[in-house]
Amino acid sequence: MSLDLVVIGAGMAGMVTAVRAAGRGLKVAVLEKGEAERYPCNTRLSGGIIHIAFVDPKRKAADILAAIGRVDSGGAEPELASALAESVSPAIDFLRSEGARFLRAGGQEYQNWMLAPPRRLVAGMDWEGRGPDVLLRGLAQRLAALGGTLHRGTRAIALTMRDGTCVGVETENGDFPARAVLIADGGFQANTAMLAEHITATPPALKQRGAATGMGDGLAMARAAGAATTDLRRFYGHLLCRDAMHNDKVWPYPELDGIAVSGMLVGGNGRRLVDEGLGGVNMANALACSPDPLGGVIVFDAAIWDGPGRSARIPANPALENAGGTILRADSLEDLARQAGLPGDGLAASVAAHNEAISAGSLSALSPPRSTERFKPWPIATAPFMAIPCCAGITYTMGGIRIDRDARVLNDAGAPIRGLYAAGSCTGGLEGGHNATYLGGLAKAAAFGLRAADHISETNETVLLKQETST
């Protein structure tokens, strides 16, 4: 075989794997379907913060595992969580050794490792020349210097299997035989058929909050090769102003989670949809699964707008209004309901129940119950009363190919498929769960990309040693 490793996808997971493997002497090719030098991918459009469960990834592995345990809702497999906790710090060290620059972005611990230079604190897109874009361009240059190749405009269409072993990749441009293959092409967030099957009955009602390049090709190829998959029903995303469906200035930022967890998220009947205390990612999933994903409205008041509304890194107050996003204001709940197209009695009853439960300390008795362990609810009592019509923004899907701690793809019997690896958001087993637990996409991609490269390198060395011995 002419290649030791073929990587499908040139985002964080794919490029970390490729550069690490090439640096250890392997002959590597990366296949990227994007044609442009700055091909679109979620890594390039991301905020660039590497964290796990909103704690510093340089903490001890035991501390990181404890943080995962605090937010996990049954989505994280212990073996994968342990591997992630052990490998994220070495992954950061590797990125730094390859030229990545980091800075502390704010006063919160999870912002200690942001790729530099950071994006501006403005609404809308701002990725060109920012940390993730600089990182990917630098890794591409490093791969070339190490003798690896990046094939842009090359879409993988099938895995080449021989006697249960993956021995290469078929593409629209030809075949790439190899000793090992890594799938790192992202989730299936842009595949409407798969979204309809697993996520929502109305895929057009979801706003693509990322690069919209994840078509699930890698997942489909892995399944065809006998790979097992995890639960595919959850995604990572945020609540966005509904204007994002037609106004590119209000996405991917600001996200509206901080306002919604303090106030309420209601449906078209004016009644609460979900436990807001579980966070914005869970709310985005609940809204996507509701009968009317474009009927959600975040209800709050002036105190929330001037408090939590300013707390996010790119705060909705004032970024959303400056970008032309719709914000409704009224001196009464009845007038607010009229502006939002909600039944006045339904909204008034929901707000009254919300406020009374806060006062009485009986939030668990609400329907649905309201938890308080992660986010504090605020009363909605200070005029002007406010509302933002919202939608669910999807960044990447959380379920995917089942892997082990070394990123080896597993079959339905739990055994590794020889020669086949996967990393990044095409994989499952760490995020998702009942409450759509989010742990950190860049951290997961970098950590398992590193683990995959090291295992492939060690396996390749063993193969070569056997060949030399037999000769």
C-alpha positions as CSV (number, residue, x, y, z in Angstrom):
1,M,0.0,0.0,0.0
2,S,1.3,3.4,-0.9
3,L,-0.2,5.2,2.1
4,D,-0.2,4.5,5.8
5,L,-3.2,6.7,6.6
6,V,-6.0,8.3,4.7
7,V,-8.0,10.9,6.6
8,I,-11.5,11.9,5.4
9,G,-12.2,15.5,6.4
10,A,-9.9,18.4,7.2
11,G,-11.4,20.0,10.3
12,M,-9.8,19.9,13.8
13,A,-10.0,16.1,14.2
14,G,-8.8,15.3,10.7
15,M,-5.9,17.7,10.7
16,V,-4.7,16.9,14.2
17,T,-4.6,13.2,13.3
18,A,-2.9,13.8,10.0
19,V,-0.1,16.1,11.3
20,R,0.5,14.0,14.4
21,A,0.8,10.8,12.2
22,A,2.9,12.5,9.6
23,G,5.2,13.8,12.3
24,R,5.7,10.2,13.5
25,G,6.8,9.1,10.1
26,L,3.6,7.9,8.4
27,K,2.7,8.7,4.8
28,V,-0.6,10.5,5.1
29,A,-3.2,11.9,2.7
30,V,-6.2,14.1,3.8
31,L,-9.3,14.1,1.6
32,E,-11.4,17.3,1.9
33,K,-14.5,17.9,-0.3
34,G,-14.2,21.6,0.0
35,E,-12.4,23.1,-3.0
36,A,-11.4,26.5,-1.6
37,E,-8.1,27.1,0.3
38,R,-10.2,28.2,3.2
39,Y,-12.7,25.4,2.8
40,P,-15.8,25.8,5.0
41,C,-16.0,23.6,8.1
42,N,-17.4,23.9,11.6
43,T,-13.9,24.2,13.1
44,R,-13.2,27.3,11.0
45,L,-16.4,29.0,12.0
46,S,-16.2,28.1,15.7
47,G,-15.6,30.4,18.6
48,G,-12.2,28.7,19.1
49,I,-12.6,27.9,22.8
50,I,-11.2,24.5,23.9
51,H,-13.0,23.4,27.1
52,I,-14.6,20.3,28.6
53,A,-17.9,20.7,30.4
54,F,-17.1,24.4,30.8
55,V,-13.9,23.8,32.9
56,D,-10.3,24.4,32.1
57,P,-9.0,21.5,30.0
58,K,-5.6,21.8,31.8
59,R,-7.2,20.6,35.0
60,K,-6.3,17.1,36.4
61,A,-8.1,14.3,34.6
62,A,-10.0,13.5,37.8
63,D,-11.3,17.1,38.0
64,I,-12.4,16.9,34.4
65,L,-14.2,13.6,34.9
66,A,-16.0,15.1,37.9
67,A,-17.1,18.1,35.7
68,I,-18.4,15.7,33.0
69,G,-20.3,13.8,35.7
70,R,-22.0,17.0,36.9
71,V,-23.5,17.7,33.5
72,D,-23.8,14.2,32.0
73,S,-27.3,12.9,31.4
74,G,-26.4,9.4,30.3
75,G,-24.6,10.3,27.1
76,A,-21.0,9.8,28.1
77,E,-19.6,6.3,28.0
78,P,-17.1,6.0,30.9
79,E,-14.2,4.6,28.8
80,L,-14.5,7.6,26.3
81,A,-14.9,10.1,29.1
82,S,-11.8,8.9,30.7
83,A,-9.9,9.0,27.4
84,L,-11.1,12.5,26.8
85,A,-10.1,13.7,30.3
86,E,-6.6,12.2,29.9
87,S,-5.9,13.4,26.4
88,V,-7.2,17.0,26.1
89,S,-4.2,18.6,27.8
90,P,-1.7,16.7,25.6
91,A,-3.8,17.7,22.6
92,I,-3.4,21.4,23.6
93,D,0.3,20.9,24.1
94,F,0.5,19.3,20.6
95,L,-1.3,22.2,19.0
96,R,1.0,24.7,20.7
97,S,4.0,22.7,19.5
98,E,2.6,23.1,16.0
99,G,2.3,26.8,16.2
100,A,-1.2,27.4,17.7
101,R,-1.5,30.4,19.9
102,F,-4.0,30.7,22.8
103,L,-5.2,33.5,25.0
104,R,-7.5,33.9,28.0
105,A,-10.7,35.3,26.7
106,G,-12.5,36.4,29.8
107,G,-13.1,35.9,33.5
108,Q,-14.7,32.5,33.2
109,E,-12.6,29.4,33.6
110,Y,-13.8,27.7,30.4
111,Q,-12.4,30.6,28.4
112,N,-8.8,30.0,29.4
113,W,-7.8,28.4,26.1
114,M,-9.1,30.3,23.2
115,L,-7.4,30.1,19.8
116,A,-5.8,33.5,18.9
117,P,-6.5,35.9,17.5
118,P,-10.1,35.9,18.8
119,R,-13.2,36.8,16.9
120,R,-14.6,40.3,17.6
121,L,-17.5,40.6,20.1
122,V,-20.1,41.4,17.4
123,A,-23.1,39.7,16.0
124,G,-23.0,37.6,12.8
125,M,-20.0,35.9,11.1
126,D,-16.4,36.8,11.9
127,W,-14.0,33.9,11.2
128,E,-11.6,35.0,8.5
129,G,-8.1,35.5,10.1
130,R,-9.4,34.4,13.5
131,G,-7.9,31.7,15.6
132,P,-9.5,28.5,14.2
133,D,-8.9,29.7,10.6
134,V,-5.3,30.5,11.4
135,L,-4.9,27.1,13.0
136,L,-6.2,25.1,10.1
137,R,-4.1,27.0,7.6
138,G,-1.0,26.4,9.8
139,L,-1.7,22.7,10.1
140,A,-2.1,22.4,6.4
141,Q,1.3,24.0,5.9
142,R,2.8,21.7,8.5
143,L,1.3,18.6,6.9
144,A,2.9,19.6,3.6
145,A,6.3,20.2,5.3
146,L,6.1,16.7,6.8
147,G,5.4,15.1,3.4
148,G,1.7,14.7,3.7
149,T,-0.9,15.7,1.1
150,L,-4.2,17.6,1.4
151,H,-6.5,16.8,-1.5
152,R,-9.2,19.6,-1.7
153,G,-12.2,19.0,-3.9
154,T,-12.1,15.3,-3.2
155,R,-15.2,13.7,-1.8
156,A,-15.0,10.2,-0.3
157,I,-17.9,7.9,-1.5
158,A,-17.0,4.5,0.0
159,L,-14.6,2.6,2.2
160,T,-12.6,-0.2,0.6
161,M,-13.0,-3.3,2.7
162,R,-11.2,-6.6,2.3
163,D,-11.9,-9.6,4.6
164,G,-13.4,-7.3,7.3
165,T,-10.4,-4.9,7.2
166,C,-10.5,-1.3,5.9
167,V,-7.8,-0.9,3.3
168,G,-8.6,2.4,1.7
169,V,-11.1,4.9,0.4
170,E,-12.9,5.3,-2.9
171,T,-13.5,8.9,-4.0
172,E,-15.1,10.6,-6.9
173,N,-11.6,11.3,-8.2
174,G,-10.1,7.8,-7.7
175,D,-9.0,5.3,-5.1
176,F,-6.7,5.9,-2.1
177,P,-5.4,2.5,-0.7
178,A,-4.0,2.7,2.8
179,R,-3.1,0.7,5.9
180,A,-5.6,2.7,8.0
181,V,-8.5,5.2,7.4
182,L,-9.8,7.8,9.8
183,I,-13.3,9.3,9.3
184,A,-13.5,12.9,10.5
185,D,-16.0,14.5,8.2
186,G,-18.4,15.9,10.8
187,G,-22.0,15.0,11.7
188,F,-25.1,14.9,9.5
189,Q,-26.5,18.3,10.4
190,A,-26.9,19.4,6.8
191,N,-28.5,16.2,5.6
192,T,-32.3,16.9,5.6
193,A,-33.2,13.2,5.1
194,M,-31.2,12.1,8.1
195,L,-32.4,15.1,10.2
196,A,-36.0,14.1,9.4
197,E,-35.3,10.5,10.4
198,H,-33.5,11.3,13.7
199,I,-33.9,14.9,14.8
200,T,-37.0,16.7,13.7
201,A,-40.0,16.3,11.4
202,T,-39.4,19.7,9.9
203,P,-35.7,20.1,9.0
204,P,-36.2,23.4,7.1
205,A,-37.2,24.9,10.5
206,L,-33.7,24.4,11.9
207,K,-31.2,27.1,11.2
208,Q,-27.8,25.8,10.2
209,R,-25.6,27.6,12.7
210,G,-22.3,26.1,11.4
211,A,-20.7,25.5,8.0
212,A,-23.6,23.3,6.8
213,T,-21.1,20.9,5.2
214,G,-21.8,17.8,7.4
215,M,-23.8,15.5,5.2
216,G,-23.2,12.3,7.2
217,D,-21.1,10.7,4.4
218,G,-18.7,9.2,6.9
219,L,-21.4,7.8,9.0
220,A,-23.1,6.2,6.0
221,M,-19.8,4.7,4.8
222,A,-19.0,3.4,8.3
223,R,-22.4,1.8,8.6
224,A,-21.9,0.1,5.2
225,A,-18.7,-1.3,6.6
226,G,-20.5,-2.8,9.6
227,A,-20.0,0.0,12.2
228,A,-22.3,0.4,15.1
229,T,-23.8,3.7,15.9
230,T,-25.0,5.5,19.1
231,D,-28.3,7.3,19.7
232,L,-28.6,9.9,16.8
233,R,-31.4,12.0,18.2
234,R,-29.5,14.9,19.8
235,F,-27.5,17.9,18.5
236,Y,-25.4,20.7,19.7
237,G,-26.8,24.1,19.0
238,H,-28.3,27.2,20.6
239,L,-31.5,29.3,20.6
240,L,-31.3,32.1,18.0
241,C,-33.4,35.0,17.0
242,R,-35.9,33.7,14.5
243,D,-34.7,36.5,12.1
244,A,-31.7,34.2,11.6
245,M,-33.8,32.4,9.0
246,H,-33.5,35.5,6.7
247,N,-30.9,37.8,8.4
248,D,-27.3,36.6,8.3
249,K,-26.3,39.4,10.7
250,V,-27.9,37.6,13.7
251,W,-26.2,34.2,13.5
252,P,-24.2,32.3,14.7
253,Y,-24.0,35.0,17.4
254,P,-25.6,36.2,19.6
255,E,-27.1,33.0,21.0
256,L,-30.0,33.6,23.3
257,D,-29.5,30.8,25.9
258,G,-28.6,33.1,28.8
259,I,-31.9,35.0,28.4
260,A,-34.0,31.9,28.0
261,V,-32.5,30.1,31.1
262,S,-33.4,33.1,33.2
263,G,-36.8,33.7,31.8
264,M,-39.1,31.3,29.9
265,L,-39.4,29.6,26.5
266,V,-43.0,29.2,25.4
267,G,-44.7,27.7,22.4
268,G,-47.5,29.2,20.3
269,N,-50.0,28.6,23.0
270,G,-48.1,30.8,25.5
271,R,-47.2,27.8,27.7
272,R,-43.7,26.7,28.7
273,L,-42.1,24.1,26.4
274,V,-39.3,22.7,28.5
275,D,-37.3,22.9,31.7
276,E,-35.2,26.0,31.0
277,G,-32.9,25.1,33.9
278,L,-31.3,22.3,31.7
279,G,-29.7,24.9,29.5
280,G,-29.8,26.3,26.0
281,V,-28.6,23.2,24.2
282,N,-31.4,21.1,25.7
283,M,-33.9,23.9,24.9
284,A,-32.8,24.0,21.2
285,N,-33.4,20.2,21.0
286,A,-36.8,20.5,22.6
287,L,-37.9,23.3,20.3
288,A,-36.6,21.3,17.2
289,C,-38.8,18.4,18.3
290,S,-41.9,20.4,19.1
291,P,-44.9,20.5,16.7
292,D,-44.0,24.1,15.7
293,P,-40.2,24.6,15.7
294,L,-40.6,28.2,14.4
295,G,-43.2,29.0,17.0
296,G,-40.9,29.4,20.1
297,V,-40.8,32.7,21.9
298,I,-38.4,33.7,24.7
299,V,-40.2,35.8,27.4
300,F,-38.4,37.9,29.9
301,D,-38.3,41.4,31.4
302,A,-36.2,44.5,31.6
303,A,-34.2,43.2,34.6
304,I,-33.2,40.0,32.7
305,W,-32.4,42.0,29.6
306,D,-30.0,44.3,31.6
307,G,-28.6,41.4,33.7
308,P,-28.2,37.9,32.0
309,G,-28.9,39.6,28.7
310,R,-25.4,41.2,29.0
311,S,-23.6,38.2,30.5
312,A,-22.7,36.1,27.4
313,R,-19.3,36.6,25.7
314,I,-21.2,38.1,22.7
315,P,-24.2,39.4,24.6
316,A,-27.6,39.8,23.0
317,N,-27.9,43.1,24.7
318,P,-27.0,45.1,22.7
319,A,-25.6,43.0,19.9
320,L,-28.9,41.5,18.7
321,E,-30.7,44.8,18.5
322,N,-27.7,46.5,16.8
323,A,-27.8,43.7,14.1
324,G,-31.5,44.3,13.4
325,G,-33.0,41.4,15.4
326,T,-36.6,41.5,16.5
327,I,-37.1,42.4,20.2
328,L,-40.7,43.0,21.4
329,R,-41.4,45.3,24.3
330,A,-44.7,46.2,26.1
331,D,-45.9,47.7,29.3
332,S,-48.3,44.8,29.9
333,L,-48.2,41.0,29.3
334,E,-51.4,41.3,27.3
335,D,-49.9,43.8,24.8
336,L,-46.7,41.6,24.6
337,A,-48.8,38.6,23.8
338,R,-50.6,40.5,21.1
339,Q,-47.3,41.6,19.5
340,A,-45.8,38.0,19.7
341,G,-49.0,36.4,18.3
342,L,-49.6,34.5,21.6
343,P,-52.9,34.0,23.5
344,G,-52.9,36.6,26.2
345,D,-54.5,34.4,28.9
346,G,-52.0,31.6,28.2
347,L,-49.0,33.8,28.5
348,A,-50.3,35.6,31.6
349,A,-51.0,32.3,33.3
350,S,-47.5,31.0,32.5
351,V,-45.8,34.1,33.8
352,A,-47.9,34.1,37.0
353,A,-47.1,30.5,37.7
354,H,-43.4,31.1,37.0
355,N,-43.2,34.1,39.4
356,E,-45.3,32.3,42.1
357,A,-43.1,29.2,42.0
358,I,-39.9,31.4,42.4
359,S,-41.4,33.2,45.4
360,A,-42.7,30.0,47.0
361,G,-39.6,27.9,46.2
362,S,-41.8,25.4,44.4
363,L,-40.3,25.3,40.9
364,S,-40.3,21.5,40.8
365,A,-44.1,21.6,40.9
366,L,-44.4,23.6,37.7
367,S,-45.4,21.8,34.5
368,P,-42.9,21.1,33.1
369,P,-40.8,21.2,36.3
370,R,-38.1,23.8,36.5
371,S,-34.6,22.8,37.8
372,T,-32.3,25.3,39.4
373,E,-29.0,23.4,39.9
374,R,-27.3,25.0,36.9
375,F,-29.2,28.2,36.1
376,K,-31.1,30.6,38.4
377,P,-34.6,31.6,37.2
378,W,-35.5,35.3,37.5
379,P,-39.0,36.7,38.1
380,I,-40.6,38.3,35.1
381,A,-42.0,41.4,36.8
382,T,-40.2,44.5,35.7
383,A,-41.7,46.5,32.8
384,P,-41.1,46.7,29.9
385,F,-42.0,43.1,29.4
386,M,-40.0,41.6,26.5
387,A,-40.0,38.8,24.0
388,I,-37.8,37.5,21.2
389,P,-39.3,35.1,18.6
390,C,-36.7,32.3,18.3
391,C,-35.6,29.3,16.4
392,A,-33.3,26.3,17.0
393,G,-29.8,26.7,15.5
394,I,-28.0,23.4,14.9
395,T,-24.2,23.3,14.8
396,Y,-23.4,19.6,14.8
397,T,-25.1,16.3,15.6
398,M,-24.0,14.6,18.8
399,G,-24.6,10.9,17.9
400,G,-22.6,8.9,15.4
401,I,-20.1,6.2,14.9
402,R,-19.3,4.1,17.9
403,I,-15.6,4.1,18.8
404,D,-13.3,2.9,21.6
405,R,-10.8,4.9,23.6
406,D,-8.3,4.8,20.8
407,A,-10.8,6.0,18.2
408,R,-11.1,2.6,16.6
409,V,-14.5,2.1,15.0
410,L,-16.5,-0.7,16.6
411,N,-19.0,-3.1,15.1
412,D,-22.3,-4.3,16.6
413,A,-20.5,-6.9,18.6
414,G,-18.3,-4.3,20.2
415,A,-15.1,-5.4,18.4
416,P,-12.9,-3.0,16.4
417,I,-13.1,-3.0,12.6
418,R,-9.5,-3.4,11.6
419,G,-7.9,-0.4,9.9
420,L,-10.9,1.9,10.6
421,Y,-10.9,4.9,12.9
422,A,-13.2,7.9,13.5
423,A,-12.9,11.2,15.5
424,G,-14.8,14.4,15.9
425,S,-18.5,15.0,15.5
426,C,-19.1,12.1,13.3
427,T,-18.7,9.9,16.4
428,G,-21.0,9.3,19.3
429,G,-20.7,8.1,22.9
430,L,-19.7,11.2,24.7
431,E,-22.4,13.9,24.1
432,G,-26.1,13.7,23.8
433,G,-28.0,11.7,26.4
434,H,-31.5,12.5,27.7
435,N,-30.8,16.2,28.2
436,A,-28.6,16.8,25.2
437,T,-25.4,17.1,27.2
438,Y,-22.7,19.2,25.5
439,L,-19.0,18.7,26.5
440,G,-17.0,20.6,23.9
441,G,-16.6,19.9,20.2
442,L,-13.1,21.2,19.7
443,A,-11.7,19.4,22.7
444,K,-13.3,16.1,21.7
445,A,-12.0,16.5,18.1
446,A,-8.4,17.3,19.1
447,A,-8.2,14.7,21.9
448,F,-9.4,11.8,19.9
449,G,-7.6,12.9,16.8
450,L,-4.4,12.7,18.8
451,R,-5.3,9.3,20.2
452,A,-6.1,7.9,16.8
453,A,-2.8,9.1,15.3
454,D,-0.8,7.6,18.2
455,H,-2.6,4.2,17.9
456,I,-2.3,4.1,14.1
457,S,1.4,5.0,14.4
458,E,2.1,2.3,17.0
459,T,0.1,-0.3,15.0
460,N,2.0,0.7,11.8
461,E,5.3,0.3,13.6
462,T,4.3,-3.2,14.7
463,V,3.3,-4.2,11.2
464,L,6.6,-2.9,9.8
465,L,8.6,-4.7,12.5
466,K,6.8,-8.0,11.7
467,Q,7.5,-7.5,8.0
468,E,11.2,-6.9,8.7
469,T,11.4,-9.9,11.0
470,S,9.8,-12.2,8.4
471,T,12.1,-10.9,5.7
